[in-house]
Amino acid sequence: MSTDKLDLADWRRRVAEIYAAVRASAYPEAAWHLWRAERDALLKKHPQSPLPPEERADFDGLPYFDYDAAFRFEAELERLPGGTVSTTDLGADGIISMASCGRTTNLTGPLGGELTVYWIAGYGGGLFLPFSDSTAGANTFGGGRYLLDSIKAADLGMVGGKLILDFNFAYNPSCSYSAAWSCPLAPPENHLPTPIRAGELAVRLPVGAAPVFAEC
């Protein structure tokens, strides 16, 4: 992976532009197709791509479930001031600290459970929402997927004080593609019993990879 900070800044800028276009669209499924195409282009060509360099030439796009509007929600949140703090060692990337800051309240009916939203500590901070479900380890990456990571501009926005959670935009952490990356993944409290057949499908985890699981 590229360690050039200007490459990283450009990657984040491009991701931010993609999500800005998604939020501006009045048509979620069309925005999803745009998101997929732009994300595939970054993974194939950008020096910050988490794909191993030797795999990029033959890369022709990530696999996904078909778009399903039933997995798009406007999530109501219960604030959790002074929430539980956890730390995870990311190896060369140092220690990451996260504090629970909110909990959804209207997903149990359709999904069988609620999700905790975390605040990543550090300068500027950011919201983070990892989750797993009963497809993990079979159809989807065993360590779970991400819905929200505002530090990297992965954010579908809010409407009327509710957080937009569209599981069609769920994506794999970088460590699912290469052992060169370490990632905080979904804690047990963010495991949904319902199969979430939306979003990115599994990509084979290379031998020797060691994803890092956040404990809360």
RODO-2510 file (C-alpha; in nm, 4 decimals, decimal comma):
residues 216
     n   res          X          Y          Z
     1     m     0,0000     0,0000     0,0000
     2     s     0,1154     0,3544    -0,0656
     3     t     0,2389     0,5421     0,2393
     4     d     0,2498     0,8765     0,0585
     5     k     0,0410     1,1246     0,2547
     6     l    -0,0523     1,3217    -0,0573
     7     d    -0,1856     1,0002    -0,2114
     8     l    -0,3901     0,9424     0,1033
     9     a    -0,5247     1,2971     0,0931
    10     d    -0,6241     1,2500    -0,2713
    11     w    -0,7947     0,9187    -0,1904
    12     r    -1,0000     1,0795     0,0849
    13     r    -1,0872     1,3741    -0,1377
    14     r    -1,2129     1,1426    -0,4109
    15     v    -1,4157     0,9327    -0,1669
    16     a    -1,5680     1,2518    -0,0266
    17     e    -1,6681     1,3594    -0,3770
    18     i    -1,8339     1,0220    -0,4416
    19     y    -2,0398     1,0371    -0,1238
    20     a    -2,1328     1,4006    -0,1894
    21     a    -2,2732     1,2944    -0,5270
    22     v    -2,4621     1,0085    -0,3604
    23     r    -2,6197     1,2401    -0,1016
    24     a    -2,7166     1,4895    -0,3725
    25     s    -2,9047     1,2291    -0,5754
    26     a    -3,2811     1,1915    -0,5400
    27     y    -3,2579     0,8332    -0,6672
    28     p    -3,0844     0,5971    -0,4214
    29     e    -3,0463     0,3051    -0,6610
    30     a    -2,8956     0,5243    -0,9329
    31     a    -2,6626     0,6734    -0,6711
    32     w    -2,5648     0,3199    -0,5682
    33     h    -2,4642     0,2340    -0,9249
    34     l    -2,2558     0,5514    -0,9396
    35     w    -2,0941     0,4670    -0,6032
    36     r    -2,0051     0,1177    -0,7235
    37     a    -1,8519     0,2366    -1,0501
    38     e    -1,6471     0,5127    -0,8909
    39     r    -1,5315     0,2886    -0,6069
    40     d    -1,4230     0,0162    -0,8504
    41     a    -1,2229     0,2745    -1,0470
    42     l    -1,0421     0,3879    -0,7327
    43     l    -0,9643     0,0328    -0,6258
    44     k    -0,8207    -0,0507    -0,9663
    45     k    -0,6141     0,2606    -1,0341
    46     h    -0,5413     0,4613    -0,7205
    47     p    -0,2067     0,4159    -0,5384
    48     q    -0,3955     0,4045    -0,2053
    49     s    -0,6065     0,1098    -0,3196
    50     p    -0,6229    -0,1671    -0,0570
    51     l    -0,6018    -0,4244    -0,3360
    52     p    -0,2563    -0,5844    -0,3699
    53     p    -0,0788    -0,4253    -0,6698
    54     e    -0,0460    -0,7595    -0,8467
    55     e    -0,4257    -0,8028    -0,8465
    56     r    -0,5211    -0,4640    -0,9880
    57     a    -0,4581    -0,5307    -1,3578
    58     d    -0,7164    -0,8108    -1,3688
    59     f    -0,9610    -0,6466    -1,1299
    60     d    -1,3012    -0,5975    -1,2947
    61     g    -1,5167    -0,4845    -1,0027
    62     l    -1,6346    -0,5907    -0,6582
    63     p    -1,9258    -0,8316    -0,6109
    64     y    -2,2495    -0,7122    -0,4505
    65     f    -2,5970    -0,8291    -0,3703
    66     d    -2,8602    -0,6747    -0,5984
    67     y    -2,9945    -0,3402    -0,4801
    68     d    -3,2863    -0,3836    -0,2390
    69     a    -3,4751    -0,0731    -0,1265
    70     a    -3,6052    -0,2659     0,1768
    71     f    -3,2598    -0,2321     0,3337
    72     r    -3,2600     0,1495     0,3310
    73     f    -3,3605     0,3094     0,6620
    74     e    -3,3919     0,6431     0,8343
    75     a    -3,2594     0,5378     1,1729
    76     e    -3,3768     0,7029     1,4907
    77     l    -3,0972     0,7446     1,7448
    78     e    -3,0790     0,7416     2,1213
    79     r    -2,7869     0,9569     2,2338
    80     l    -2,5354     0,7877     2,4650
    81     p    -2,3427     1,0662     2,6412
    82     g    -2,0407     0,9293     2,8220
    83     g    -2,0688     0,5977     2,6375
    84     t    -1,8409     0,2968     2,6688
    85     v    -1,4845     0,3548     2,5431
    86     s    -1,2797     0,0814     2,3746
    87     t    -0,9286     0,0760     2,2302
    88     t    -0,7890    -0,1388     1,9510
    89     d    -0,4261    -0,1888     1,8483
    90     l    -0,3920    -0,1425     1,4720
    91     g    -0,0245    -0,2283     1,4589
    92     a     0,1704     0,0220     1,2492
    93     d    -0,1294     0,2563     1,2500
    94     g    -0,1212     0,2830     1,6307
    95     i    -0,4031     0,2656     1,8838
    96     i    -0,7571     0,3645     1,7931
    97     s    -1,0049     0,4656     2,0632
    98     m    -1,3790     0,4614     2,0107
    99     a    -1,6661     0,5661     2,2331
   100     s    -2,0266     0,4607     2,1841
   101     c    -2,2262     0,7776     2,1190
   102     g    -2,5612     0,6597     1,9871
   103     r    -2,7856     0,3569     1,9499
   104     t    -3,0552     0,3052     1,6881
   105     t    -3,4086     0,2525     1,8177
   106     n    -3,6182     0,1494     1,5170
   107     l    -3,4309    -0,1380     1,3499
   108     t    -3,5377    -0,4288     1,5718
   109     g    -3,8618    -0,4793     1,3814
   110     p    -3,7133    -0,5109     1,0317
   111     l    -3,3641    -0,6383     1,1259
   112     g    -3,3988    -0,8125     1,4610
   113     g    -3,1648    -0,5813     1,6509
   114     e    -3,0208    -0,2338     1,6989
   115     l    -2,6796    -0,0893     1,6138
   116     t    -2,4360     0,1234     1,8133
   117     v    -2,2720     0,4243     1,6486
   118     y    -1,9221     0,5092     1,7696
   119     w    -1,7158     0,8268     1,7896
   120     i    -1,3510     0,7795     1,6944
   121     a    -1,1342     0,9781     1,9343
   122     g    -0,8512     1,2000     1,8182
   123     y    -0,8153     1,5323     1,6475
   124     g    -1,1392     1,6068     1,4626
   125     g    -1,2919     1,2703     1,5480
   126     g    -1,5560     1,1008     1,3386
   127     l    -1,8565     0,8698     1,3414
   128     f    -1,8041     0,4990     1,2776
   129     l    -2,0564     0,2187     1,2314
   130     p    -1,9312    -0,1370     1,1740
   131     f    -2,1774    -0,4272     1,1758
   132     s    -2,2052    -0,7963     1,1022
   133     d    -2,5012    -1,0210     1,0313
   134     s    -2,5856    -1,3848     0,9711
   135     t    -2,4313    -1,3765     0,6204
   136     a    -2,0847    -1,3046     0,7686
   137     g    -1,8380    -1,5810     0,6940
   138     a    -2,0573    -1,7196     0,4166
   139     n    -2,1773    -1,4623     0,1635
   140     t    -2,0040    -1,1642     0,3247
   141     f    -1,6708    -1,0951     0,4955
   142     g    -1,6464    -1,2818     0,8258
   143     g    -1,5372    -0,9778     1,0241
   144     g    -1,8358    -0,7704     0,9187
   145     r    -1,8750    -0,4590     0,7069
   146     y    -1,8863    -0,0798     0,7415
   147     l    -2,1881     0,1468     0,6944
   148     l    -2,0419     0,4726     0,8222
   149     d    -1,6896     0,6107     0,8581
   150     s    -1,7087     0,9881     0,8505
   151     i    -1,3313     1,0341     0,8928
   152     k    -1,3043     0,8886     0,5416
   153     a    -1,6183     1,0695     0,4218
   154     a    -1,8279     0,7494     0,4018
   155     d    -2,1506     0,9117     0,5177
   156     l    -2,4970     0,9055     0,3590
   157     g    -2,6196     1,1952     0,5707
   158     m    -2,9235     1,2638     0,7882
   159     v    -3,2819     1,3646     0,7258
   160     g    -3,5089     1,5139     0,9918
   161     g    -3,2583     1,4245     1,2628
   162     k    -3,2505     1,0595     1,1501
   163     l    -2,9373     0,8849     1,0240
   164     i    -2,9618     0,7362     0,6756
   165     l    -2,8469     0,3740     0,6906
   166     d    -2,8605     0,2105     0,3489
   167     f    -2,7157    -0,1387     0,3749
   168     n    -2,6807    -0,1521    -0,0031
   169     f    -2,3797     0,0757     0,0558
   170     a    -2,2244    -0,1589     0,3143
   171     y    -1,8617    -0,2195     0,2207
   172     n    -1,5743    -0,4395     0,3313
   173     p    -1,2854    -0,3078     0,5428
   174     s    -0,9447    -0,2852     0,3762
   175     c    -0,8136    -0,5904     0,5641
   176     s    -1,0601    -0,8070     0,3712
   177     y    -0,8519    -0,7493     0,0573
   178     s    -0,4955    -0,7662     0,1857
   179     a    -0,2927    -0,8687     0,4911
   180     a    -0,1126    -0,5338     0,4662
   181     w    -0,4036    -0,3661     0,6459
   182     s    -0,5404    -0,3882     1,0003
   183     c    -0,8957    -0,2789     1,0711
   184     p    -1,1324    -0,2286     1,3627
   185     l    -1,4272    -0,4524     1,2913
   186     a    -1,7754    -0,5173     1,4227
   187     p    -1,8112    -0,5810     1,7979
   188     p    -2,0610    -0,8409     1,9223
   189     e    -2,3197    -0,5749     2,0112
   190     n    -2,3414    -0,4806     1,6429
   191     h    -2,4223    -0,8300     1,5187
   192     l    -2,7650    -0,8487     1,3560
   193     p    -2,9402    -1,1880     1,3570
   194     t    -3,1201    -1,1136     1,0309
   195     p    -2,9323    -1,1886     0,7060
   196     i    -2,8515    -0,8558     0,5401
   197     r    -2,8504    -0,9532     0,1735
   198     a    -2,7414    -0,6102     0,0575
   199     g    -2,4070    -0,4438     0,0015
   200     e    -2,0662    -0,5859    -0,0774
   201     l    -2,0123    -0,9609    -0,0890
   202     a    -1,7085    -1,1452     0,0447
   203     v    -1,3659    -1,1073    -0,1093
   204     r    -1,1243    -1,3871    -0,0207
   205     l    -0,9047    -1,2973     0,2781
   206     p    -0,5430    -1,3762     0,1874
   207     v    -0,3525    -1,6335     0,3900
   208     g    -0,1797    -1,4691     0,6847
   209     a    -0,4198    -1,1778     0,7079
   210     a    -0,5056    -1,0730     1,0600
   211     p    -0,8084    -0,8459     1,0877
   212     v    -0,8408    -0,6747     1,4246
   213     f    -1,1717    -0,7052     1,6076
   214     a    -1,2803    -0,4150     1,8233
   215     e    -1,3999    -0,5187     2,1677
   216     c    -1,6541    -0,2960     2,3397
***
